[in-house]
Each structure stands twice: as structure tokens, then as C-alpha cells.
Amino acid sequence: MYRWIRPLLFRLDPETAHEWAVGALATVQRVPGALALLSRAFAVTDARLAVTRWGLRFPNPVGLAAGFDKNATVYPALAALGFGFVEVGTITPRPQPGNPRPRLFRLPEDEAVINRMGFNNRGAEAAARSLVRQVCTVPVGINIGKNKDTPNEAALDDYRRCLRALYAYGDYFVVNVSSPNTPGLRALQRAEALGRLLEGVLDEARSLARETGAPAKPVLVKLAPDLDVELMREVVRAALDQGVAGFVATNTTVDRTGLKNRVHAHEAGGLSGRPLEGRATEMVRHVYRATEGRVPIVGVGGVFDGAGAYAKIRAGASLVQVYTGLIYRGPGIVRRINRELLALLERDGYRTIDEAVGADA
Ligand SMILES: Cc1cc2nc3c(=O)[nH]c(=O)nc-3n(C[C@H](O)[C@H](O)[C@H](O)COP(=O)(O)O)c2cc1C
């Protein structure tokens, strides 16, 4: 059906199309019984796809990447589309409008998108109010960031405030230091700065866990694809030293090599989709090697089909995420990836996703 809807959506400005999609999901969520129907149409249920990490059970390894449900309002409907987990955010402590529009561009010839949204969101308290009201059938990750006007020296306070406001509602948390759209943010990704930041963030997570009497929830770090391998190794080492539970690889890229689209190729922002695929998969492989498989990796960047998801899993990802693929292929992409993954597992004689993780690392 998306074949007919897509041309209409693509006639709209990309951000308007996005708002329409979020609005449609919010409407569906309000109809009693609608999510069960959606789930029956979209979800692939098969024990071979289930993955357990950090004590959490993911019914399948295909998640929705951060940036779609920025205010944590429609994640139950997204779960009903068959996603094995949903990452909401990026959420900052205070609400902020983000960059001026237009700030989202389609590059159809490249099956890519450039965005410079700049963490537009309603802030941590509004997100908490939404999260407390809604239950979800799959794990929910919360991606946290700092406000644009917070200097890097005070960034730790912002991440701490987010964690405090949202800790009760997330199954895992992602420290985002890799968006290219908040000036200076990626400087926090340098090993020394990251080590200091994570020391404080993990300290906060541990004290929140003590207050609730539960084990500490996993805190992951999201990496940029533009880090060179040597730097990435330092960053990974610094993060592991602080007790990080895993990595999300990768965010969008500032590289513009090889794009066919001439209209938007040089817009400022982060590029996602097909052109990022190979680079993101290589990054997963490098992170897997650098960590010797000790912590789970969430592989993201240009996943459009089962083969793409499988390549990331074989490179070392325990879970994968999709965003731009959803824009180009529609909601049926999750079902398709999961079905193709099952066929690929069968072809290679694996009984579960777990057996394939890191096979090509
Ligand atoms: C419009 C848009 C907004 C995004 N916003 C965020 C964000 O707020 N936080 C974040 O960590 N990543 C954000 N991302 C990056 C995605 O989570 C993902 O890492 C990246 O798009 C690569 O995956 P893809 O090729 O499947 O889209 C955004 C991506 C897009 C396209």
C-alpha cells in the first residue's frame, strides 16, 4: 500500500510528511483495539528472531532509531508496526525549537536524507509525562542530549537532568554525543572528554538505581561514523573503562562522497540512508573488534532490507535500527527485514540471531 501513499507523502515538505505520520500514529493509538490489529498485520513472531541483552527480551532485532519519536508520544504504535524495540528522543532537559526550517531534505536518487533538526523537542519533563501514561510491548530506549545553549563544560548537568527525569521509564539509555547538528557536541566524543562525561552519567545512573533498589539500567554511547579507526578505539576504551553497557553505531555522517542528487547534496547536516550503509557496517565491525565482543552493539545506518540487517549482525551487531529505510519503504519494511532475516539464518544453518552475531567480524 505504501507504493500509493509514498508519492503523496513525497509531495509534501519532508518535515510536514513526518508530522503527518506521527499524527496518524497518534490517532491510531487512541482507537481501542487498533494496535492489536496493526500488530497482527505487521509483527513477525518467531523465537529464532528473539534476542536477550542486558536482561531485556527483544522479540526481534529490528528497532526504530532515534529521531522519529522525538517526544516519546507514539512508541506504542511503532511497536505495533513490528519493531522489536523503539528508541525515543533525542530528549534534552529543557524544551528547544531546533534549527530554523527547512531542516530536513530528501535525496531520492540516493535513497538518503539530510537533516539538521538540532534536537527539536519538548524537553525531559514533557517526555516523562508522555512516558508515564503509555505502556509498550517492546523495550524502549531513551536517547538523551544536551541543550544547544548549554556549554560543553556544563554538559554533564544536562545529561544528568535527563537521566533523573526519565530514569523510571526507559529500559536502556543512550548518551548522544554524535549528532552533527548541535555545535560543538561531537567534541564531547573525544576520549578524555567522553571519559569524564560518562563517569558522571554512570555515577548518576548508579545512584538512581540505588534509590529504586533495582539493578542499574544499561547506558550506551552513540558514535559518529566519521571517527577514524584509531580515535574510535580510544573512545571505545574510555567508554568501557567507565562501565558503558554498549554502543550504538552509527549516527548520521557529514561526508557527502558519491551522492547523485545535486539539489540538496550540500545542505548542512547529517546524511543518512543508503550512502551510509557500508560505512556504518564497517564501524560496527571495528567496534566489535575493539570491544572483543564484550558489550552489545546496536548497528544502524542505511538498513533497507534483510541482507543489510544481516550484514550488520554478522559484523557484530546484536540489534539493528532503521530510520531512513522507513521513509523510503514504509512500515512494511520491518516485516520484510524480519522475514528475510529468517531466510538468511536458515540458508546459513543458524538456529538463532545470536549464532550469527559477529560471524564476519
Ligand atoms: C530526520 C532524522 C532525525 C534524527 N534525529 C536523531 C536524534 O534526535 N538523535 C539521534 O541520536 N539520532 C538521530 N537521527 C539519526 C538516526 O537515529 C540514525 O542514527 C541515522 O539516521 C542512520 O540510520 P538510517 O540510515 O537508518 O536513517 C536522526 C535521523 C534522521 C533522518
Ligand as a Chemical Component Dictionary entry (heavy atoms), coordinates in Angstrom:
data_LIG
# 
_chem_comp.id                   LIG 
_chem_comp.type                 NON-POLYMER 
_chem_comp.pdbx_formal_charge   0 
_chem_comp.three_letter_code    LIG 
# 
loop_
_chem_comp_atom.comp_id 
_chem_comp_atom.atom_id 
_chem_comp_atom.alt_atom_id 
_chem_comp_atom.type_symbol 
_chem_comp_atom.charge 
_chem_comp_atom.model_Cartn_x 
_chem_comp_atom.model_Cartn_y 
_chem_comp_atom.model_Cartn_z 
_chem_comp_atom.pdbx_ordinal 
LIG C1  C1  C 0 15.227 13.187 10.485 1  
LIG C2  C2  C 0 16.216 12.495 11.361 2  
LIG C3  C3  C 0 16.324 12.887 12.691 3  
LIG C4  C4  C 0 17.250 12.249 13.523 4  
LIG N1  N1  N 0 17.323 12.618 14.835 5  
LIG C5  C5  C 0 18.156 11.958 15.670 6  
LIG C6  C6  C 0 18.204 12.282 17.055 7  
LIG O1  O1  O 0 17.462 13.130 17.542 8  
LIG N2  N2  N 0 19.091 11.596 17.832 9  
LIG C7  C7  C 0 19.916 10.614 17.344 10 
LIG O2  O2  O 0 20.677 10.017 18.099 11 
LIG N3  N3  N 0 19.878 10.285 16.030 12 
LIG C8  C8  C 0 19.023 10.932 15.198 13 
LIG N4  N4  N 0 18.982 10.580 13.874 14 
LIG C9  C9  C 0 19.928 9.557  13.362 15 
LIG C10 C10 C 0 19.294 8.163  13.307 16 
LIG O3  O3  O 0 18.935 7.717  14.587 17 
LIG C11 C11 C 0 20.284 7.153  12.680 18 
LIG O4  O4  O 0 21.417 7.041  13.516 19 
LIG C12 C12 C 0 20.739 7.572  11.287 20 
LIG O5  O5  O 0 19.690 8.187  10.577 21 
LIG C13 C13 C 0 21.255 6.396  10.453 22 
LIG O6  O6  O 0 20.245 5.446  10.236 23 
LIG P1  P1  P 0 19.370 5.358  8.879  24 
LIG O7  O7  O 0 20.325 5.373  7.738  25 
LIG O8  O8  O 0 18.585 4.074  9.008  26 
LIG O9  O9  O 0 18.483 6.543  8.894  27 
LIG C14 C14 C 0 18.080 11.216 13.017 28 
LIG C15 C15 C 0 17.953 10.840 11.675 29 
LIG C16 C16 C 0 17.044 11.453 10.844 30 
LIG C17 C17 C 0 16.926 11.007 9.411  31 
# 
loop_
_chem_comp_bond.comp_id 
_chem_comp_bond.atom_id_1 
_chem_comp_bond.atom_id_2 
_chem_comp_bond.value_order 
_chem_comp_bond.pdbx_ordinal 
LIG C1  C2  SING 1  
LIG C2  C3  SING 2  
LIG C2  C16 DOUB 3  
LIG C3  C4  DOUB 4  
LIG C4  N1  SING 5  
LIG C4  C14 SING 6  
LIG N1  C5  DOUB 7  
LIG C5  C6  SING 8  
LIG C5  C8  SING 9  
LIG C6  O1  DOUB 10 
LIG C6  N2  SING 11 
LIG N2  C7  SING 12 
LIG C7  O2  DOUB 13 
LIG C7  N3  SING 14 
LIG N3  C8  DOUB 15 
LIG C8  N4  SING 16 
LIG N4  C9  SING 17 
LIG N4  C14 SING 18 
LIG C9  C10 SING 19 
LIG C10 O3  SING 20 
LIG C10 C11 SING 21 
LIG C11 O4  SING 22 
LIG C11 C12 SING 23 
LIG C12 O5  SING 24 
LIG C12 C13 SING 25 
LIG C13 O6  SING 26 
LIG O6  P1  SING 27 
LIG P1  O7  DOUB 28 
LIG P1  O8  SING 29 
LIG P1  O9  SING 30 
LIG C14 C15 DOUB 31 
LIG C15 C16 SING 32 
LIG C16 C17 SING 33 
# 
